[in-house]
Amino acid sequence: MKYLLVGIGNVGEAYVHTRHNIGFDVLDAFAARHDMVFQPDRYAHRAEGRWKGKQLILIKPTTYVNLSGKAVKYWMDKEKIPLEQLLVVVDDIALPLDTVRLRPGGSDGGHNGLKHIEEMLGTRQFARLRFGIGQHFPKGQQVEYVLGKWKPEEWEMVQKKISLCVEILESFISRGIEATMNEFNARKIKLENGSTS
């Protein structure tokens, strides 16, 4: 049983910990928890490991967001991974900051990374974990917003959501997408008492 976990983001120091790179940050947290180390590889930084009898391959594409599908298709083909064992972690301006959503498919929501993956795979039917980043930006400033760094007051929420996303990835691998959606999709992250609901 092989799983491919993909974090969407841009390579380069300028993009580290920006909203658009949250996919990278989630995969980094997952890899750290499971003692997996990223190494440069074809079209991506790749980490590999085993967990609960499953072989896990993590990739952070180095093709930049808009060409993410190139790396995904290459590693799907190379490792012979079925669509139902692919999960893509991506930022989503349509969701508020306190929300994450796991979906088995759907539209790209205007996200160029998802769009390119769909084009390269020829389908929308693959799991995607949408990390809400909100849309608190003036009209015409969307690009600057998604490529911008988190505000200091957002960081605690972001950290909690990254931890939650690691749990979601583990649940997806161990229990499947339906059970995982049922457990996690209704959750809102709260900071007052340090708990989620």
C-alpha positions in Angstrom: 0.0 0.0 0.0 1.7 3.2 -1.2 0.5 6.7 -0.5 1.6 9.9 -2.2 1.2 13.0 0.0 1.8 16.3 -1.9 2.3 19.7 -0.5 1.8 22.7 -2.8 4.2 25.6 -2.6 7.0 27.6 -4.3 10.7 26.9 -3.8 13.0 29.6 -2.7 13.8 31.6 0.4 11.3 34.4 -0.6 8.4 32.0 -0.3 9.2 30.3 3.0 6.2 30.4 5.4 4.0 32.4 3.0 0.3 31.6 2.8 0.7 29.9 -0.6 3.3 27.6 0.9 1.2 26.1 3.6 1.3 22.7 1.8 5.1 22.6 2.2 4.7 23.5 5.9 2.2 20.8 6.6 4.4 18.2 4.9 7.4 19.4 6.8 5.5 18.9 10.1 4.3 15.4 9.0 7.8 14.4 8.0 9.2 15.7 11.3 6.7 13.7 13.3 7.5 10.5 11.4 11.3 10.9 11.2 11.3 11.4 7.4 13.8 13.6 5.7 13.4 15.5 2.4 16.0 15.1 -0.3 16.2 16.8 -3.7 14.8 14.5 -6.4 13.1 14.6 -9.8 10.8 17.7 -9.9 10.5 17.7 -6.1 11.9 17.4 -2.7 11.0 13.9 -1.7 10.8 12.0 1.6 9.9 8.4 2.1 9.0 6.2 5.1 6.7 3.6 6.5 3.8 4.0 8.9 1.3 1.4 10.1 2.4 -1.0 7.3 1.9 1.6 4.6 4.7 3.0 2.4 4.5 6.8 2.3 6.0 9.1 -0.3 6.0 12.8 0.4 6.8 15.4 -2.3 7.1 19.2 -2.3 7.2 20.0 -6.0 10.1 22.2 -7.1 8.3 23.2 -10.3 6.6 26.2 -8.7 2.9 26.2 -7.9 1.6 26.7 -11.4 3.3 23.5 -12.7 2.7 21.3 -9.7 1.1 18.6 -11.9 4.4 17.8 -13.5 5.8 16.5 -10.3 2.6 14.8 -9.2 2.2 12.9 -12.5 5.8 11.8 -12.5 5.8 10.4 -9.0 2.3 8.8 -9.4 3.5 7.0 -12.5 7.0 6.1 -11.2 5.6 4.7 -7.9 2.4 3.2 -9.5 0.2 5.0 -6.9 -3.6 4.7 -7.4 -5.6 7.9 -7.4 -7.4 7.0 -4.2 -4.1 7.0 -2.4 -3.1 10.5 -3.5 -3.7 13.5 -1.2 -2.8 17.1 -2.1 -2.5 19.8 0.6 -3.3 23.3 -0.7 -4.1 26.8 0.5 -7.7 28.1 -0.1 -8.8 31.7 0.1 -12.5 30.7 -0.1 -12.2 29.2 3.4 -11.7 31.2 6.6 -8.6 30.9 8.6 -10.2 28.7 11.3 -11.2 26.0 8.8 -9.8 23.0 6.9 -11.7 20.8 4.5 -10.9 17.4 3.1 -12.6 16.6 -0.2 -12.5 13.6 -2.5 -12.5 15.8 -5.6 -14.1 18.9 -6.9 -13.1 22.1 -8.7 -9.7 23.7 -8.5 -11.3 26.8 -6.9 -9.2 29.1 -8.9 -6.0 27.6 -7.5 -3.4 27.2 -10.3 -1.6 24.4 -8.6 -4.7 22.2 -8.4 -5.7 23.2 -11.9 -2.4 22.0 -13.3 -2.6 18.7 -11.3 -6.1 18.1 -12.7 -4.8 18.8 -16.2 -1.9 16.4 -15.9 -3.8 13.6 -14.3 -6.9 14.1 -16.5 -9.3 14.0 -13.6 -10.5 16.0 -10.6 -11.1 12.8 -8.6 -8.3 12.9 -6.1 -8.3 13.9 -2.4 -7.4 17.5 -1.5 -7.0 19.0 1.9 -7.9 22.7 1.7 -6.2 24.9 4.3 -8.3 28.1 4.7 -6.2 31.3 4.6 -9.1 33.7 4.4 -9.4 36.6 2.0 -8.5 39.7 3.9 -7.1 41.7 1.1 -8.1 44.8 -0.9 -9.5 44.3 -4.3 -6.8 43.5 -6.8 -4.3 42.4 -4.2 -5.0 38.6 -4.2 -1.5 37.7 -5.5 0.3 39.8 -3.0 -1.9 38.3 -0.2 -1.3 34.7 -1.0 2.4 35.2 -1.6 2.6 37.2 1.6 3.8 36.1 5.1 1.3 35.3 7.9 0.6 38.1 10.3 2.0 37.7 13.8 -1.6 37.5 15.2 -2.4 34.6 12.8 0.6 32.5 13.6 -0.9 30.6 16.6 -3.9 29.6 14.6 -1.7 28.5 11.7 0.4 26.3 14.0 -2.7 24.7 15.4 -4.1 24.0 12.0 -0.8 22.5 10.8 -0.9 20.1 13.7 -4.6 19.3 12.9 -3.6 18.7 9.2 -1.0 16.2 10.3 -3.7 14.3 12.2 -5.9 14.4 9.1 -3.2 13.0 6.9 -2.6 10.2 9.4 -6.3 9.4 9.5 -6.6 9.5 5.7 -3.8 6.9 5.5 -5.1 4.7 8.3 -8.9 5.0 8.0 -9.7 6.3 4.6 -11.2 9.5 3.3 -14.9 9.0 4.4 -14.2 8.4 8.0 -11.6 11.3 8.0 -14.0 13.8 6.4 -16.7 12.8 8.9 -14.4 13.4 11.9 -12.5 16.5 10.8 -14.5 18.6 8.3 -16.9 20.1 10.9 -14.1 21.3 13.1 -13.3 25.0 13.7 -10.1 25.8 15.4 -10.4 27.9 18.6 -7.6 29.6 20.5 -9.3 30.9 23.7 -8.9 27.6 25.6 -6.4 25.9 23.2 -8.9 23.4 22.0 -10.7 22.6 18.7 -14.4 22.0 18.4 
